């Protein structure tokens, strides 16, 4: 089976790319989102370091993109979901775009607890 994505996304981008003002606005928004993700990576890394969370968490700031592979195993992820209501894929991949400065401390607490209780 093969599926194609809907055309409306491509149609929207065609309009944006043809209009200089829309393109400039899109570029600024894209940069703001990229900066946000970089900031969330840094804040999470610093929060884990401040808590003394066992392990080397530098991979969080070395990775790029919307998602981060945390290195957590399925038992740790399950613990975080049950005890802290933190949701991610069972292989430990989490969306950095969904974080905020207010939610990073909770995530860091849950990772710290998962790592120290379910090593």
LINQUIMO-V321673 format. One record per residue. N is the residue number from 1. RES is the residue in one small letter. PSI is psi in degrees with one decimal (none if undefined). Layout:
n->N res->RES psi->PSI
n->N res->RES psi->PSI
This chain:
n->1 res->x psi->142.0
n->2 res->x psi->138.3
n->3 res->x psi->147.1
n->4 res->x psi->145.0
n->5 res->x psi->155.7
n->6 res->x psi->153.9
n->7 res->x psi->-14.1
n->8 res->x psi->-33.3
n->9 res->x psi->-44.6
n->10 res->x psi->-36.2
n->11 res->x psi->-41.0
n->12 res->x psi->-45.3
n->13 res->x psi->-34.5
n->14 res->x psi->-41.4
n->15 res->x psi->-45.9
n->16 res->x psi->-43.3
n->17 res->x psi->-22.3
n->18 res->x psi->-17.5
n->19 res->x psi->116.5
n->20 res->x psi->-42.8
n->21 res->x psi->-44.5
n->22 res->x psi->-40.0
n->23 res->x psi->-44.7
n->24 res->x psi->-42.3
n->25 res->x psi->-44.9
n->26 res->x psi->-41.9
n->27 res->x psi->-42.4
n->28 res->x psi->-42.2
n->29 res->x psi->-38.4
n->30 res->x psi->-43.7
n->31 res->x psi->-41.1
n->32 res->x psi->-41.0
n->33 res->x psi->-41.1
n->34 res->x psi->-43.2
n->35 res->x psi->-38.1
n->36 res->x psi->-46.8
n->37 res->x psi->-43.1
n->38 res->x psi->-41.9
n->39 res->x psi->-41.7
n->40 res->x psi->-38.3
n->41 res->x psi->-46.5
n->42 res->x psi->-44.7
n->43 res->x psi->-40.6
n->44 res->x psi->-45.6
n->45 res->x psi->-47.0
n->46 res->x psi->-37.7
n->47 res->x psi->-41.2
n->48 res->x psi->-40.1
n->49 res->x psi->-43.0
n->50 res->x psi->-31.2
n->51 res->x psi->-9.2
n->52 res->x psi->30.5
n->53 res->x psi->124.0
n->54 res->x psi->141.7
n->55 res->x psi->168.7
n->56 res->x psi->112.1
n->57 res->x psi->13.2
n->58 res->x psi->-21.5
n->59 res->x psi->-24.3
n->60 res->x psi->-41.0
n->61 res->x psi->-12.1
n->62 res->x psi->-23.5
n->63 res->x psi->162.1
n->64 res->x psi->161.7
n->65 res->x psi->179.6
n->66 res->x psi->-24.9
n->67 res->x psi->151.2
n->68 res->x psi->133.2
n->69 res->x psi->114.5
n->70 res->x psi->-27.2
n->71 res->x psi->0.9
n->72 res->x psi->146.2
n->73 res->x psi->174.3
n->74 res->x psi->-33.6
n->75 res->x psi->-40.7
n->76 res->x psi->-41.8
n->77 res->x psi->-43.8
n->78 res->x psi->-41.7
n->79 res->x psi->-46.1
n->80 res->x psi->-37.8
n->81 res->x psi->-47.4
n->82 res->x psi->-45.3
n->83 res->x psi->-28.0
n->84 res->x psi->-3.8
n->85 res->x psi->41.5
n->86 res->x psi->127.9
n->87 res->x psi->132.7
n->88 res->x psi->172.9
n->89 res->x psi->154.8
n->90 res->x psi->-16.4
n->91 res->x psi->6.6
n->92 res->x psi->16.1
n->93 res->x psi->131.6
n->94 res->x psi->150.0
n->95 res->x psi->118.7
n->96 res->x psi->-26.4
n->97 res->x psi->-23.6
n->98 res->x psi->-3.0
n->99 res->x psi->158.2
n->100 res->x psi->168.8
n->101 res->x psi->-28.1
n->102 res->x psi->-28.3
n->103 res->x psi->-17.0
n->104 res->x psi->-45.1
n->105 res->x psi->-40.1
n->106 res->x psi->-43.5
n->107 res->x psi->-44.3
n->108 res->x psi->-41.2
n->109 res->x psi->-43.4
n->110 res->x psi->-39.7
n->111 res->x psi->-44.6
n->112 res->x psi->-47.0
n->113 res->x psi->-42.6
n->114 res->x psi->-41.3
n->115 res->x psi->-39.6
n->116 res->x psi->-25.9
n->117 res->x psi->-23.3
n->118 res->x psi->49.0
n->119 res->x psi->none
